[in-house]
Amino acid sequence: MTMMSGAQMLVRTLEDLGVDRLFGYPGGAVLDIYDALLESTKIKHILGRHEQGVAHAADGYARATGKVGVCLVTSGPGATNTVTSIATAYMDSIPMVVLTGQVGIPLIGSDAFQEVDTVGITRPIVKHSYLCQCALDIPKYIRQAFYLASSGRPGPVVVDIPKDCVRPSLRFEYPEQDGPVKMRSYNPTKSGHKGQVKRAAKLIASALHPVMLVGGGAQLAGATDEVRAIAHRFNLPVTATLMGLGVYPSTDKQFLGMLGMHGTYEANLAMDKADLVFAVGCRFDDRVTNNLSKFCPAAKIVHIDIDPASISKTVPADIPIVGDAKIVLNQFIEAFDEFSLTENTEAMSAWWDQIAKWRHLDCLNYRKDENLIQPQEIIEAVYKATNGKAIVVTDVGQHQMFTALYYKFDEPRHFLTSGGLGTMGYGFPAAVGAKVGEPDKEVVLFTGDGSFQMNIQELSTCLEFGIPVKIFILDNHTLGMVRQWQRMFYKGHISSTNLNSNPDFVALAKAYGHEGMRIEKPSELEAGVKKALSMKDKLVIVDIVCNTDAKVLPMQQMGGSMSDMFLNED
C-alpha cells in the first residue's frame, strides 16, 4: 500500500504517463505541488518567465514531438495568463494538459485572493475541463485529461486543482491503474465507413482534374506515408493548408504549394478548376476558401476528418468520411487494391499540362535590391543554410506567410505556427518548447520586431536551461501585415503600425547573456546566417533590417473565388 498526498499523486501520475518535461511557474496555490516535484527524478521542470510563455512552450513541445505538452500554473492571474495559449492550442487541435491551481474548496465563490472561475473562463476554448473535489480525483482526472487531449480531434484540457486537494497532511492510497483509459461517454470514431471509402476510391480514380488537399489533421494523425503513397499512385496534384505543410514534401514535383489567401497561383487555380477535391484533415476555414459561394464550383468534395462537426460545417461534402486520417487512408489503399485502381494516365497528363502553364507564371518571383534586404531573401538564406532540415517556428504576420511560401518543408512536425488564432508572441516560447522536446534538432525562429517583444522575457528561460534556439528577426520597424492592409485597402493611411522605438536587439541579447548580430545589407546576409547557425550551443538573435514596404504576394482578392488574386505589385 502506497500512501500519498494529492500533490504526490499528481507527480506520480505524470510520471506514470511518461511525462519527463513540465513547463511551469509557481505560486501560492501550487506550492505543495512544487514541493512534491522536488522528489521526482523523472520530471524536469522548465521554469518560464510568464504563464503565457509557459503554456506556449508546452504547445510547441507537443507540436514538435507528437506527445502531450504539460504545463503547471497557479490560481487567479496564473490561470488567466494561459488563456491565449489555451485558445491557440484549441484552434490548432494541439494535445495539451494545463494544470492550474485553485483556492481551497471552502473558499470557492467567495472572491478569495487569487480566485477566478478557471473552468468557466476556459470552457469555450478547451476540449474538456475538470475541477477536482478531493485528492483522489487528481490521478483519475489527469489520466482522463491525457486521453482526451491526445485522442479523437486533439486539444487542450484543463485540470483545476484546489489547494486543499494537495495538502501534504492528508494522505490516501494511490489508485494504481492498468490498461488504457475508458470513458463510456467518449469513444471517437477511428475507422471510416467502408462503403463511403469505396465510393470515394472509385471517384478519385475516375476524376479528370483531381486535387489532394492536406490539412493539419493529416499532420496530427501521422498520415505522412499514406498521403504520399496515394498521391504517387494516382499522380495527384497536392496542396496544403498552413497547418498541413510538411506532410507532403514541398520539394516534390507534385506539390503545388500552400493554397488560400496567400497561396500560390497554381494551387489556387487548380482548386478553382478541380472536378474533385480529396480533403484530408482540414476544416475549410475562411483563409482557405475565400468566398464560399464561389469555392470550387465544379468539384465533388471527399472530406476525411476525425471530427464529425468539421465535415460539411462550411463546405458541403459529397462523400463525408469520419475517422482518423491515417487509418482511413489505409482503408483507401485497400480499396484501391481491391478494385485494381490506378492513375488515369491520359487525363492526368492533360491536367498536369494545364498546371504547368499556371506554374510558368512563377508567382513567387520577387524583385531584389542590392541596397535593401527583402524578407523573402531572409527565408531563402536560412533554408539554404539549414538544408531545409530545421524545425521552423514562426510568430504571426508577414514573416509567417513568407516562411510558409519560401521555406520548403519536406518532413512533418517541422513547421510550428499559430494558424487558427493567429497569436503574436507565440513563436519564441513555442520554439523553446520545441527545442526542449527535440534537443538534437536545429530549431529556428522567424519573428518580427513586433511579435518578438510580446514574450521576449523567455530569453531568461533559455539562459537558465541552455536552450540554444536561433532567432531571426525580420526587422521592418512596423507591424508589417497590418501595414500591408492599410496600404492596399485603406487608401495608404498608416495608423498606429510604425514601431519607432524598438530596442537595440543585439544589446538586448547580450544583456540576457546571449549572442547578438545585426545585418543591414544583402551582401552580409548569407555569411551572417551561417555564422549564427554555427554557434551550436548558444542562443543567437540575428536582427535583420529589411524592406518596410514589402508585401506578401500573391494575395486573394476579398470576396472573390480561389482564382481572384493579386499576383504582384503591378
C-alpha positions as CSV (number, residue, x, y, z in Angstrom):
1,M,0.0,0.0,0.0
2,T,1.4,3.4,-1.1
3,M,0.1,6.3,0.9
4,M,0.4,9.7,-0.8
5,S,-0.8,13.3,-0.6
6,G,-2.7,14.8,-3.5
7,A,0.4,16.6,-4.7
8,Q,2.4,13.4,-4.6
9,M,-0.3,11.6,-6.6
10,L,-0.2,14.3,-9.2
11,V,3.6,13.9,-9.7
12,R,3.3,10.1,-9.7
13,T,0.5,10.1,-12.2
14,L,2.5,12.4,-14.6
15,E,5.5,10.0,-14.2
16,D,3.3,7.0,-15.0
17,L,2.1,8.8,-18.1
18,G,5.6,9.2,-19.3
19,V,5.9,13.0,-18.7
20,D,9.6,14.0,-18.5
21,R,9.3,17.7,-19.1
22,L,6.9,20.0,-17.3
23,F,6.7,23.7,-18.1
24,G,5.6,25.9,-15.2
25,Y,5.5,28.9,-13.0
26,P,4.9,28.6,-9.2
27,G,2.5,30.5,-6.9
28,G,0.7,30.1,-3.6
29,A,-2.0,27.7,-4.7
30,V,0.5,25.2,-6.2
31,L,3.3,25.4,-3.6
32,D,2.6,21.9,-2.3
33,I,2.8,20.5,-5.8
34,Y,6.1,22.2,-6.3
35,D,7.3,20.7,-3.1
36,A,6.3,17.3,-4.3
37,L,8.1,17.8,-7.6
38,L,11.4,18.0,-5.7
39,E,11.0,14.3,-5.0
40,S,10.8,13.4,-8.7
41,T,13.8,12.0,-10.5
42,K,11.9,11.6,-13.8
43,I,10.4,15.0,-14.4
44,K,12.5,18.0,-15.3
45,H,10.7,21.3,-14.6
46,I,11.3,24.2,-17.0
47,L,10.7,27.5,-15.2
48,G,9.3,30.0,-17.7
49,R,9.1,33.7,-17.1
50,H,5.4,34.3,-17.9
51,E,2.4,31.9,-17.8
52,Q,1.5,32.6,-21.4
53,G,5.1,31.7,-22.4
54,V,4.9,28.6,-20.3
55,A,1.8,27.3,-22.0
56,H,3.0,28.2,-25.5
57,A,6.2,26.2,-24.7
58,A,4.1,23.2,-23.8
59,D,2.2,23.7,-27.1
60,G,5.5,23.9,-29.1
61,Y,6.8,20.8,-27.3
62,A,3.6,18.9,-28.3
63,R,3.7,20.0,-32.0
64,A,7.4,19.1,-32.4
65,T,7.3,15.7,-30.6
66,G,3.7,14.5,-31.0
67,K,3.4,14.0,-27.3
68,V,1.1,15.7,-24.9
69,G,2.5,19.0,-23.7
70,V,2.0,19.8,-20.0
71,C,2.2,23.0,-18.0
72,L,1.5,23.9,-14.4
73,V,0.5,27.4,-13.2
74,T,-1.0,28.9,-10.1
75,S,-4.5,30.2,-9.5
76,G,-6.0,33.5,-10.5
77,P,-3.7,35.5,-12.8
78,G,-1.5,32.5,-13.3
79,A,-4.5,30.7,-14.9
80,T,-5.8,33.7,-16.8
81,N,-2.4,34.3,-18.3
82,T,-2.7,31.0,-20.0
83,V,-6.0,31.7,-21.7
84,T,-4.5,33.0,-25.0
85,S,-2.2,30.0,-25.1
86,I,-5.0,27.6,-24.5
87,A,-7.1,29.2,-27.2
88,T,-4.1,28.9,-29.6
89,A,-3.8,25.2,-28.9
90,Y,-7.6,24.7,-29.2
91,M,-7.8,26.4,-32.6
92,D,-5.0,24.2,-34.0
93,S,-6.0,21.0,-32.2
94,I,-2.9,20.6,-30.1
95,P,-2.8,18.0,-27.3
96,M,-2.0,19.9,-24.1
97,V,-2.9,19.4,-20.5
98,V,-3.0,22.6,-18.4
99,L,-2.8,22.1,-14.6
100,T,-4.0,25.1,-12.7
101,G,-4.0,25.8,-9.0
102,Q,-7.2,26.9,-7.3
103,V,-8.1,28.3,-3.9
104,G,-9.4,25.8,-1.3
105,I,-12.8,24.3,-1.9
106,P,-14.4,26.2,1.1
107,L,-13.3,29.5,-0.4
108,I,-14.5,28.9,-4.0
109,G,-17.1,31.6,-4.8
110,S,-16.1,33.9,-2.0
111,D,-13.8,36.2,-4.1
112,A,-10.8,34.9,-2.3
113,F,-7.3,36.1,-3.0
114,Q,-6.2,35.0,-6.5
115,E,-9.5,33.2,-7.2
116,V,-11.1,33.0,-10.6
117,D,-13.5,30.6,-12.2
118,T,-10.9,28.9,-14.3
119,V,-13.3,26.2,-15.6
120,G,-15.8,28.8,-16.6
121,I,-13.3,31.1,-18.2
122,T,-11.7,28.4,-20.3
123,R,-14.8,26.4,-21.1
124,P,-15.2,27.7,-24.7
125,I,-11.5,27.0,-25.6
126,V,-10.9,23.6,-24.2
127,K,-11.8,20.1,-25.2
128,H,-12.8,19.4,-21.6
129,S,-12.1,20.8,-18.2
130,Y,-12.1,19.3,-14.7
131,L,-12.4,20.8,-11.2
132,C,-11.0,18.4,-8.6
133,Q,-13.1,17.9,-5.4
134,C,-10.7,15.7,-3.5
135,A,-7.2,14.3,-3.7
136,L,-8.3,11.0,-5.2
137,D,-9.8,13.0,-8.2
138,I,-6.4,14.1,-9.2
139,P,-4.9,10.9,-10.7
140,K,-8.3,9.9,-12.3
141,Y,-8.8,13.3,-13.9
142,I,-5.2,13.7,-15.1
143,R,-5.3,10.3,-16.8
144,Q,-8.6,11.2,-18.4
145,A,-7.2,14.6,-19.4
146,F,-4.3,12.9,-21.2
147,Y,-6.6,10.5,-23.0
148,L,-8.9,13.3,-24.1
149,A,-6.2,15.6,-25.2
150,S,-4.4,13.1,-27.4
151,S,-7.3,11.1,-28.9
152,G,-10.0,11.9,-31.4
153,R,-9.5,15.5,-32.5
154,P,-6.7,16.5,-30.1
155,G,-7.0,19.6,-28.0
156,P,-6.2,21.2,-24.7
157,V,-7.7,20.0,-21.4
158,V,-7.7,22.0,-18.1
159,V,-7.4,20.3,-14.7
160,D,-8.2,22.8,-11.9
161,I,-6.8,21.7,-8.6
162,P,-7.9,23.4,-5.3
163,K,-5.2,23.9,-2.7
164,D,-6.8,21.7,-0.1
165,C,-6.7,18.7,-2.5
166,V,-2.9,18.7,-2.5
167,R,-2.4,19.3,1.3
168,P,0.6,17.2,2.4
169,S,-1.1,16.3,5.8
170,L,-3.9,14.3,4.0
171,R,-2.7,11.0,2.6
172,F,-4.6,8.3,0.7
173,E,-3.8,5.0,-1.0
174,Y,-2.6,5.7,-4.5
175,P,-5.0,4.2,-7.1
176,E,-2.9,2.2,-9.4
177,Q,-4.3,1.7,-12.9
178,D,-3.5,-0.9,-15.5
179,G,-4.6,-0.6,-19.1
180,P,-5.9,2.2,-21.2
181,V,-8.4,4.8,-20.0
182,K,-12.0,4.1,-20.9
183,M,-14.8,6.6,-20.9
184,R,-18.3,5.5,-21.7
185,S,-19.4,8.9,-22.9
186,Y,-16.4,9.4,-25.2
187,N,-15.5,7.0,-28.0
188,P,-14.2,8.8,-31.1
189,T,-14.6,7.0,-34.4
190,K,-11.3,5.9,-35.9
191,S,-12.2,3.8,-38.9
192,G,-14.1,5.2,-41.9
193,H,-17.3,3.8,-43.3
194,K,-16.3,1.1,-45.7
195,G,-19.0,1.9,-48.2
196,Q,-18.1,5.6,-48.3
197,V,-14.4,4.7,-48.7
198,K,-15.1,2.5,-51.7
199,R,-17.3,5.1,-53.3
200,A,-14.7,7.8,-52.8
201,A,-11.9,5.5,-54.1
202,K,-13.7,5.0,-57.4
203,L,-14.4,8.7,-57.7
204,I,-10.7,9.6,-57.2
205,A,-9.7,7.1,-59.9
206,S,-12.2,8.5,-62.4
207,A,-11.6,12.2,-61.8
208,L,-10.2,14.3,-64.7
209,H,-9.0,17.3,-62.6
210,P,-8.4,16.0,-59.1
211,V,-6.5,17.8,-56.3
212,M,-5.4,16.4,-52.9
213,L,-5.8,18.9,-50.1
214,V,-3.8,18.1,-47.0
215,G,-4.6,19.8,-43.6
216,G,-3.4,19.8,-40.1
217,G,-5.4,16.7,-39.3
218,A,-3.1,14.6,-41.5
219,Q,-0.2,16.0,-39.6
220,L,-1.6,15.2,-36.2
221,A,-2.6,11.7,-37.3
222,G,0.9,10.9,-38.6
223,A,-0.5,10.1,-42.1
224,T,2.6,11.2,-44.0
225,D,3.4,7.8,-45.6
226,E,-0.2,7.2,-46.6
227,V,-0.7,10.7,-48.2
228,R,2.5,10.3,-50.2
229,A,1.6,6.8,-51.3
230,I,-1.8,7.7,-52.6
231,A,-0.6,10.9,-54.3
232,H,2.1,9.0,-56.1
233,R,-0.2,6.2,-57.1
234,F,-2.6,8.5,-58.9
235,N,-0.1,11.2,-59.8
236,L,-2.3,13.7,-57.9
237,P,-1.5,17.4,-57.6
238,V,-1.1,18.1,-53.9
239,T,-1.7,21.3,-52.0
240,A,-1.7,22.0,-48.2
241,T,-3.2,24.4,-45.7
242,L,-0.8,26.3,-43.4
243,M,-1.1,23.6,-40.8
244,G,-0.6,20.8,-43.3
245,L,2.8,21.9,-44.6
246,G,5.4,19.1,-44.4
247,V,3.0,16.2,-44.6
248,Y,3.8,16.1,-48.4
249,P,7.3,17.1,-49.3
250,S,7.4,20.7,-50.6
251,T,10.3,19.9,-53.0
252,D,8.3,17.2,-54.7
253,K,7.2,18.0,-58.3
254,Q,3.6,17.1,-57.5
255,F,3.4,19.7,-54.7
256,L,1.7,22.9,-55.8
257,G,2.5,24.9,-52.7
258,M,0.1,26.3,-50.0
259,L,-3.4,27.3,-51.0
260,G,-5.6,30.1,-49.8
261,M,-5.4,33.8,-49.0
262,H,-1.6,33.9,-49.6
263,G,-1.4,30.6,-51.5
264,T,0.4,30.1,-54.8
265,Y,-1.3,30.9,-58.1
266,E,-1.1,27.2,-59.3
267,A,-2.5,25.8,-56.1
268,N,-5.5,28.2,-56.0
269,L,-6.2,27.9,-59.8
270,A,-6.0,24.1,-59.5
271,M,-8.5,24.1,-56.7
272,D,-10.8,26.5,-58.6
273,K,-10.8,24.3,-61.7
274,A,-10.8,20.9,-60.0
275,D,-13.6,18.4,-60.5
276,L,-12.6,16.5,-57.3
277,V,-11.1,17.8,-54.1
278,F,-9.8,15.0,-51.9
279,A,-9.5,16.7,-48.5
280,V,-7.6,15.0,-45.7
281,G,-7.9,16.5,-42.2
282,C,-8.7,20.1,-43.0
283,R,-11.6,22.3,-41.8
284,F,-12.1,24.6,-44.8
285,D,-11.6,27.8,-42.8
286,D,-12.0,31.2,-44.4
287,R,-8.3,31.7,-45.1
288,V,-8.5,28.6,-47.4
289,T,-11.9,29.1,-49.1
290,N,-12.2,32.9,-49.7
291,N,-15.9,33.4,-50.8
292,L,-17.7,30.1,-50.0
293,S,-20.3,30.8,-52.7
294,K,-17.6,30.7,-55.3
295,F,-15.4,27.9,-53.8
296,C,-14.5,25.1,-56.2
297,P,-17.7,25.4,-58.2
298,A,-17.2,22.2,-60.3
299,A,-15.7,20.0,-57.7
300,K,-17.0,17.0,-55.8
301,I,-15.7,17.1,-52.2
302,V,-14.4,14.0,-50.5
303,H,-13.8,15.0,-46.9
304,I,-12.0,12.9,-44.3
305,D,-11.9,14.2,-40.7
306,I,-11.8,12.8,-37.2
307,D,-14.2,15.4,-36.0
308,P,-17.7,14.9,-37.4
309,A,-18.6,18.5,-36.6
310,S,-15.9,19.7,-39.0
311,I,-17.4,17.9,-42.0
312,S,-19.9,20.0,-44.0
313,K,-19.6,22.8,-41.5
314,T,-18.6,25.3,-44.2
315,V,-18.2,23.4,-47.4
316,P,-20.8,20.6,-48.1
317,A,-19.1,17.2,-48.5
318,D,-20.3,15.0,-51.3
319,I,-18.7,12.0,-49.6
320,P,-18.1,12.6,-45.9
321,I,-15.9,10.1,-44.1
322,V,-15.4,10.4,-40.3
323,G,-12.3,8.8,-38.9
324,D,-8.6,9.0,-38.1
325,A,-6.7,10.2,-41.3
326,K,-4.0,7.5,-41.1
327,I,-6.5,4.7,-40.6
328,V,-8.9,5.9,-43.2
329,L,-6.2,6.4,-45.8
330,N,-5.0,2.8,-45.3
331,Q,-8.6,1.8,-45.9
332,F,-8.4,3.7,-49.2
333,I,-5.2,1.9,-50.2
334,E,-7.0,-1.4,-49.5
335,A,-9.9,-0.3,-51.7
336,F,-7.6,0.8,-54.5
337,D,-6.0,-2.6,-54.4
338,E,-9.4,-4.4,-54.2
339,F,-10.6,-2.7,-57.4
340,S,-7.2,-2.5,-59.1
341,L,-7.5,1.3,-59.4
342,T,-4.6,3.2,-60.8
343,E,-3.8,6.5,-62.5
344,N,-5.9,7.7,-65.4
345,T,-2.7,8.5,-67.4
346,E,-4.3,10.4,-70.3
347,A,-6.5,12.6,-68.1
348,M,-3.7,13.4,-65.6
349,S,-1.2,14.2,-68.5
350,A,-3.6,16.9,-69.7
351,W,-4.3,18.1,-66.2
352,W,-0.6,18.5,-65.5
353,D,-0.1,20.3,-68.8
354,Q,-2.6,22.9,-67.6
355,I,-1.0,23.2,-64.2
356,A,2.4,23.7,-65.8
357,K,1.1,26.8,-67.6
358,W,0.0,28.3,-64.3
359,R,3.3,27.4,-62.7
360,H,5.2,29.1,-65.6
361,L,3.9,32.4,-64.2
362,D,6.4,31.9,-61.3
363,C,4.1,33.7,-58.8
364,L,6.8,33.7,-56.0
365,N,9.3,35.6,-58.1
366,Y,10.2,39.0,-56.4
367,R,12.4,42.0,-57.1
368,K,15.7,42.2,-55.3
369,D,17.6,45.3,-54.4
370,E,21.3,45.4,-53.8
371,N,20.9,48.0,-51.1
372,L,17.8,46.7,-49.3
373,I,17.1,43.2,-47.9
374,Q,13.8,41.7,-48.9
375,P,12.1,39.5,-46.4
376,Q,11.9,36.6,-48.9
377,E,15.7,36.6,-49.1
378,I,16.0,36.0,-45.4
379,I,13.8,32.9,-45.5
380,E,15.7,31.6,-48.5
381,A,19.1,32.2,-46.9
382,V,18.1,30.3,-43.8
383,Y,16.6,27.5,-45.8
384,K,19.8,27.1,-47.8
385,A,22.0,27.2,-44.7
386,T,19.9,24.6,-42.8
387,N,19.4,22.4,-45.9
388,G,15.7,22.6,-45.2
389,K,16.2,20.3,-42.1
390,A,15.4,22.7,-39.3
391,I,12.3,22.7,-37.1
392,V,11.0,26.2,-38.0
393,V,8.8,28.2,-35.7
394,T,7.1,31.5,-36.6
395,D,5.2,34.2,-34.9
396,V,2.3,35.8,-36.8
397,G,2.3,38.3,-39.6
398,Q,4.1,38.8,-42.9
399,H,7.1,36.7,-41.8
400,Q,4.8,33.8,-41.1
401,M,3.4,33.8,-44.7
402,F,6.9,34.4,-46.2
403,T,8.1,31.3,-44.3
404,A,5.2,29.2,-45.5
405,L,5.9,30.2,-49.1
406,Y,9.7,30.2,-49.3
407,Y,10.9,27.6,-46.8
408,K,10.4,24.2,-48.3
409,F,9.1,21.7,-45.7
410,D,9.8,18.1,-46.6
411,E,9.0,16.4,-43.2
412,P,6.1,16.6,-40.8
413,R,6.2,18.4,-37.5
414,H,8.9,20.8,-38.8
415,F,6.7,23.9,-39.1
416,L,5.2,25.2,-36.0
417,T,2.9,28.3,-36.2
418,S,-0.3,29.7,-34.8
419,G,-2.7,29.1,-37.6
420,G,-6.3,29.3,-36.3
421,L,-5.9,32.0,-33.7
422,G,-3.0,33.9,-35.3
423,T,-1.3,34.6,-32.0
424,M,1.5,37.2,-32.0
425,G,4.0,36.2,-29.2
426,Y,3.5,32.5,-29.9
427,G,6.7,31.9,-31.7
428,F,9.5,32.4,-29.2
429,P,8.1,30.3,-26.3
430,A,6.9,27.6,-28.8
431,A,10.5,27.4,-30.2
432,V,11.7,27.0,-26.6
433,G,9.3,24.0,-26.1
434,A,10.3,22.5,-29.5
435,K,14.0,22.6,-28.6
436,V,13.3,21.1,-25.2
437,G,11.4,18.3,-26.9
438,E,13.9,17.8,-29.8
439,P,17.2,18.9,-28.4
440,D,19.2,17.3,-31.2
441,K,17.5,19.2,-34.0
442,E,18.2,22.7,-35.1
443,V,15.3,25.0,-34.1
444,V,14.9,28.3,-35.9
445,L,12.5,31.1,-35.1
446,F,11.4,33.6,-37.7
447,T,9.8,36.5,-35.9
448,G,9.0,40.2,-36.4
449,D,10.1,43.1,-34.3
450,G,6.5,43.5,-33.2
451,S,5.8,39.8,-32.3
452,F,9.2,39.1,-30.6
453,Q,8.6,41.8,-28.0
454,M,5.4,40.1,-26.8
455,N,7.2,37.2,-25.0
456,I,10.8,38.4,-25.0
457,Q,11.2,37.6,-21.3
458,E,11.7,33.9,-22.2
459,L,15.3,34.8,-23.0
460,S,16.0,34.3,-19.3
461,T,14.5,30.8,-19.5
462,C,16.8,29.9,-22.4
463,L,19.9,31.1,-20.5
464,E,19.0,29.2,-17.3
465,F,18.2,25.9,-19.1
466,G,20.7,26.2,-22.0
467,I,18.1,26.3,-24.9
468,P,20.1,27.4,-28.0
469,V,17.4,28.4,-30.4
470,K,18.3,30.7,-33.4
471,I,16.2,33.8,-33.7
472,F,15.9,35.7,-36.9
473,I,14.1,39.0,-36.6
474,L,12.6,40.3,-39.8
475,D,13.0,43.9,-38.6
476,N,10.9,46.2,-40.7
477,H,10.1,48.7,-37.9
478,T,6.4,48.2,-38.5
479,L,3.5,45.8,-37.9
480,G,4.0,44.5,-41.4
481,M,0.8,42.7,-42.2
482,V,-1.4,45.4,-40.8
483,R,0.6,48.0,-42.7
484,Q,0.1,45.9,-45.9
485,W,-3.7,46.0,-45.4
486,Q,-3.6,49.7,-44.7
487,R,-1.6,50.4,-47.9
488,M,-3.8,48.2,-50.0
489,F,-7.3,48.7,-48.7
490,Y,-7.3,51.9,-46.5
491,K,-6.0,54.4,-49.1
492,G,-2.5,54.1,-47.8
493,H,-3.4,55.5,-44.4
494,I,-0.7,54.3,-41.9
495,S,-2.4,54.3,-38.5
496,S,-0.5,53.1,-35.4
497,T,1.6,50.5,-37.1
498,N,5.0,52.1,-37.2
499,L,7.4,50.8,-34.5
500,N,9.7,53.7,-34.0
501,S,11.1,52.9,-30.5
502,N,12.4,49.4,-30.9
503,P,15.2,48.3,-28.5
504,D,18.7,47.5,-29.7
505,F,18.1,43.8,-30.1
506,V,21.8,43.0,-30.3
507,A,22.5,44.8,-27.0
508,L,19.4,43.1,-25.5
509,A,20.7,39.7,-26.5
510,K,23.9,40.4,-24.7
511,A,22.1,41.8,-21.7
512,Y,20.3,38.4,-21.3
513,G,23.6,36.6,-21.7
514,H,23.2,35.5,-25.3
515,E,24.8,36.3,-28.7
516,G,23.5,39.1,-31.0
517,M,24.2,40.1,-34.6
518,R,22.8,42.8,-36.9
519,I,22.6,42.5,-40.6
520,E,21.7,45.5,-42.8
521,K,22.9,44.7,-46.3
522,P,22.0,41.9,-48.7
523,S,25.7,41.2,-49.2
524,E,26.0,40.4,-45.5
525,L,23.1,38.0,-45.3
526,E,24.5,34.6,-46.3
527,A,27.6,34.9,-44.2
528,G,25.7,36.3,-41.2
529,V,23.1,33.4,-41.3
530,K,25.9,30.8,-41.5
531,K,27.8,32.4,-38.6
532,A,24.7,32.4,-36.4
533,L,23.9,28.8,-37.1
534,S,27.5,27.8,-36.5
535,M,27.2,28.7,-32.8
536,K,25.6,25.4,-31.9
537,D,25.4,25.8,-28.1
538,K,24.3,29.4,-28.0
539,L,21.1,31.3,-28.4
540,V,21.7,33.8,-31.1
541,I,19.5,36.8,-32.0
542,V,20.0,38.0,-35.6
543,D,18.4,41.4,-36.1
544,I,17.9,41.7,-39.9
545,V,16.9,45.1,-41.2
546,C,14.5,44.5,-44.2
547,N,12.2,46.3,-46.5
548,T,9.4,48.1,-44.6
549,D,7.1,48.3,-47.6
550,A,7.4,44.7,-48.8
551,K,4.1,42.9,-49.3
552,V,3.2,39.2,-49.0
553,L,2.0,38.3,-52.5
554,P,0.2,36.5,-54.1
555,M,-2.9,37.5,-52.2
556,Q,-6.5,36.6,-52.9
557,Q,-9.0,39.4,-53.5
558,M,-11.5,39.6,-50.7
559,G,-14.9,38.2,-51.7
560,G,-13.6,36.5,-54.8
561,S,-13.1,33.0,-55.9
562,M,-10.0,30.9,-55.4
563,S,-8.6,32.3,-58.7
564,D,-9.2,36.0,-58.0
565,M,-5.7,37.1,-56.9
566,F,-3.3,40.0,-56.7
567,L,-0.1,38.5,-58.1
568,N,2.5,41.2,-57.7
569,E,2.9,45.0,-57.1
570,D,1.6,45.7,-60.6
